[in-house]
């Protein structure tokens, strides 16, 4: 990933989440993760719309991993003696309500940025939770989440390199996503116990999370300068372009699009087959 584990690790200064004391809080948190993993299964939509075989292969693997993550969070809820429950409205907005219109928007908004936010939250739980079995489950899950973020970062950078004009639209959508994360943080501050040793650090953690997202946007090339140096007019123009483009492209989404069946004979994986004796980069999963 463009950010290391160390860069994405917040200092909770020894504060801990205790399952006995924090059962309801942890249940609420895990239900937010559960909803996110269920929406992650929607990557099947992008498998159908993948621009090349590399992306299609990645999404097929990701779909299996998202189903595994759903089972992981259901198991964690069992361990906490909590039932599955609806997610907060802002979580639904950030995951389902902001479903992108294009592959480029998907890899930037949902994979690099969105799963980057999720990864920070998972690291926070792993670093503070006093429950070995739940931590072990989450440690396995984050390895897969890291691969998803890495793929999103790489494909976002490639998209901007090929079409620099995409930059401002992706920035506008990213600004709205970051706003949604701030709103979710405000809800948690207003409704959850502020005297809690971990939650009392929530405002700092939220600022840290947004700062990590800004670093990611800078390193991907979506941002060309720090957010503090962007004027209100520049931010507004980026958001307007992002949503204006989405509205203008809405009728076009109904038209036939080129799928892998139209393009696979021009795909690098088909054109550049390995020499005899070399390992084929695309293998059937047995």
C-alpha positions in Angstrom: 0.0 0.0 0.0 1.0 3.6 -0.4 0.7 4.1 3.4 2.5 1.6 5.7 1.0 -0.1 8.7 3.0 2.2 10.9 1.7 5.3 9.2 -1.9 4.0 9.7 -1.5 3.2 13.4 -3.0 5.6 15.8 -1.5 6.0 19.3 -4.3 5.0 21.7 -1.9 5.5 24.6 -2.7 2.2 26.2 -6.5 2.6 26.2 -8.4 -0.7 25.8 -11.7 -2.1 24.6 -13.0 -4.7 27.1 -15.6 -7.1 25.8 -17.4 -7.5 29.1 -17.6 -3.7 29.7 -18.0 -2.7 26.1 -20.3 -5.5 24.8 -23.0 -3.2 23.3 -20.4 -0.7 21.9 -18.5 -3.5 20.2 -21.7 -5.1 18.9 -22.6 -1.7 17.3 -19.2 -1.4 15.7 -19.2 -4.9 14.3 -22.6 -4.4 12.8 -21.2 -1.4 10.9 -18.4 -3.6 9.6 -20.9 -6.4 8.8 -23.0 -4.0 6.6 -19.9 -2.9 4.8 -18.8 -6.4 4.0 -22.3 -7.3 2.7 -22.0 -4.3 0.3 -18.5 -5.4 -0.6 -20.1 -8.4 -2.3 -21.3 -5.9 -4.9 -17.8 -6.1 -6.4 -19.6 -8.8 -8.6 -21.1 -5.8 -10.4 -17.6 -4.6 -11.2 -16.5 -8.1 -12.3 -19.1 -7.8 -15.0 -17.9 -4.3 -16.0 -14.1 -5.0 -15.5 -12.0 -3.3 -18.2 -9.5 -6.1 -18.4 -8.7 -9.6 -17.2 -6.4 -8.5 -14.4 -9.3 -6.6 -12.8 -11.8 -9.3 -13.5 -9.6 -11.9 -11.9 -9.0 -9.6 -8.9 -12.8 -9.0 -8.4 -13.6 -12.7 -8.6 -11.1 -13.4 -5.7 -12.4 -10.4 -3.8 -16.0 -11.6 -4.0 -15.0 -14.8 -2.3 -13.1 -12.9 0.4 -16.1 -10.6 1.0 -18.3 -13.6 1.7 -15.7 -14.8 4.1 -15.6 -11.5 5.9 -19.4 -11.6 6.3 -19.0 -14.9 8.1 -16.2 -13.5 10.1 -18.3 -10.6 11.5 -21.2 -12.9 12.2 -18.9 -15.1 14.2 -17.6 -12.1 16.1 -21.1 -11.0 16.9 -21.7 -14.6 18.3 -18.6 -14.3 20.5 -19.9 -11.0 21.8 -23.5 -12.4 22.3 -24.8 -9.7 20.1 -27.3 -10.0 17.2 -27.0 -8.7 13.7 -28.6 -5.2 13.5 -29.1 -2.4 10.9 -26.1 -0.1 10.2 -26.1 3.6 10.8 -27.6 5.8 8.0 -24.2 7.4 7.3 -22.6 4.0 6.9 -25.3 3.1 4.4 -24.7 6.3 2.5 -20.9 5.9 2.4 -21.2 2.3 1.1 -24.4 1.9 -0.9 -25.5 5.5 -1.4 -22.3 6.5 -3.0 -22.0 3.6 -5.4 -19.8 4.9 -8.2 -20.8 5.0 -11.9 -17.5 4.0 -13.4 -14.7 1.5 -12.8 -12.3 4.5 -12.2 -14.6 5.9 -9.5 -14.9 2.5 -7.9 -11.2 1.8 -7.6 -10.6 5.2 -6.2 -13.6 5.9 -4.0 -14.6 2.4 -2.7 -11.3 0.5 -2.8 -8.5 2.9 -2.2 -10.3 5.5 -0.1 -13.3 3.6 1.4 -11.5 0.4 2.3 -8.6 2.6 3.5 -11.0 4.1 6.0 -12.2 0.6 7.0 -8.6 -0.6 7.4 -7.8 2.3 9.8 -10.9 1.4 11.9 -9.9 -2.3 11.9 -6.3 -1.5 12.9 -7.8 0.6 15.8 -9.9 -2.3 17.0 -7.0 -4.8 16.7 -4.7 -2.5 18.6 -7.1 -1.9 21.5 -9.3 -5.0 21.9 -8.7 -7.4 24.8 -10.1 -10.6 23.1 -7.6 -12.9 21.5 -10.0 -14.9 19.3 -11.7 -11.8 17.8 -8.3 -10.1 17.2 -7.1 -13.3 15.4 -10.1 -13.2 13.1 -9.5 -9.5 12.4 -5.8 -10.0 11.8 -6.6 -12.5 9.0 -9.2 -10.2 7.5 -7.0 -7.1 7.3 -4.5 -8.9 5.1 -7.2 -9.2 2.5 -8.4 -5.6 3.0 -4.8 -4.4 2.4 -4.7 -6.2 -0.9 -8.0 -4.5 -1.9 -6.6 -1.0 -1.0 -3.4 -1.7 -2.8 -5.3 -2.7 -6.0 -7.5 0.4 -5.7 -4.4 2.6 -5.3 -2.6 1.1 -8.3 -5.6 1.2 -10.6 -6.4 4.8 -9.6 -2.9 6.0 -10.4 -3.0 4.2 -13.7 -6.4 5.8 -14.6 -5.1 9.3 -13.8 -1.9 8.6 -15.8 -4.0 7.6 -18.8 -6.7 10.3 -18.4 -5.4 13.3 -16.3 -8.8 15.0 -16.7 -10.3 12.3 -14.3 -8.4 13.9 -11.4 -10.8 16.6 -10.5 -13.9 14.4 -10.7 -12.2 11.8 -8.4 -11.2 14.6 -6.0 -14.8 15.9 -5.8 -16.2 12.4 -5.0 -13.4 11.9 -2.4 -14.2 15.2 -0.7 -17.9 14.1 -0.3 -16.7 10.7 1.1 -14.5 12.4 3.6 -17.3 14.7 4.6 -19.4 11.5 5.3 -16.7 10.1 7.5 -16.6 13.3 9.5 -20.4 13.2 9.9 -20.2 9.6 11.2 -17.5 10.7 13.7 -19.7 13.5 14.9 -22.6 11.1 15.5 -20.3 8.8 17.5 -19.1 11.7 19.6 -22.7 12.8 20.3 -24.2 9.4 21.1 -21.4 7.3 22.6 -19.9 7.7 26.1 -17.3 10.4 25.9 -15.7 9.3 29.2 -14.8 6.0 27.7 -11.0 5.5 27.6 -10.9 4.7 23.9 -13.9 6.8 22.7 -12.5 9.9 24.5 -9.8 9.8 21.8 -12.3 9.7 19.0 -11.8 13.3 17.9 -8.1 12.8 17.6 -8.6 9.5 15.8 -11.0 11.1 13.3 -8.5 13.8 12.5 -5.8 11.1 12.1 -8.1 9.1 9.8 -8.8 12.1 7.5 -5.1 13.0 7.5 -4.3 9.5 6.3 -6.9 9.8 3.6 -5.3 13.0 2.4 -1.9 11.4 2.3 -3.4 8.6 0.2 -5.0 11.0 -2.2 -1.7 12.9 -2.6 0.3 9.8 -3.2 -2.2 8.5 -5.8 -2.1 11.9 -7.6 -5.8 12.7 -7.0 -4.6 15.7 -4.9 -1.8 17.7 -6.3 -1.4 19.9 -3.2 -2.6 19.6 0.5 -6.3 20.2 1.2 -5.5 23.2 3.3 -4.1 24.9 0.1 -7.3 24.3 -1.8 -9.7 27.2 -1.9 -13.4 26.8 -1.2 -14.0 27.6 -4.9 -11.6 24.8 -6.0 -13.3 22.3 -3.7 -16.8 23.4 -4.8 -15.8 23.1 -8.5 -14.5 19.6 -8.0 -17.7 18.4 -6.2 -19.9 20.1 -8.9 -17.9 18.5 -11.7 -18.1 15.0 -10.0 -21.9 15.1 -9.6 -22.5 17.0 -12.8 -20.6 14.3 -14.7 -22.7 11.6 -12.9 -26.0 13.2 -13.9 -24.9 13.7 -17.5 -23.7 10.1 -17.8 -26.9 8.6 -16.3 -28.7 8.1 -19.6 -25.5 6.6 -21.1 -25.5 3.9 -18.5 -28.5 2.4 -20.2 -26.6 1.9 -23.4 -24.7 -1.3 -24.3 -21.1 -1.2 -23.0 -18.1 -3.1 -24.1 -17.5 -6.1 -21.9 -14.7 -8.5 -21.5 -16.2 -10.7 -24.2 -15.7 -7.7 -26.6 -12.1 -6.9 -25.6 -10.4 -10.1 -24.3 -8.6 -10.8 -27.6 -6.8 -7.5 -27.2 -6.1 -8.1 -23.5 -2.4 -8.1 -22.4 -2.9 -11.5 -20.7 -4.1 -13.0 -23.9 -1.7 -11.2 -26.3 1.4 -11.9 -24.1 1.2 -15.5 -23.3 4.1 -17.0 -21.3 6.7 -19.0 -23.1 6.6 -22.7 -22.8 7.8 -23.7 -19.3 6.9 -20.4 -17.7 4.2 -20.0 -15.2 0.9 -18.8 -16.6 -0.2 -15.7 -14.7 -3.8 -16.7 -15.0 -4.5 -20.2 -13.7 -7.7 -22.0 -13.2 -8.5 -22.3 -9.5 -8.9 -26.0 -8.7 
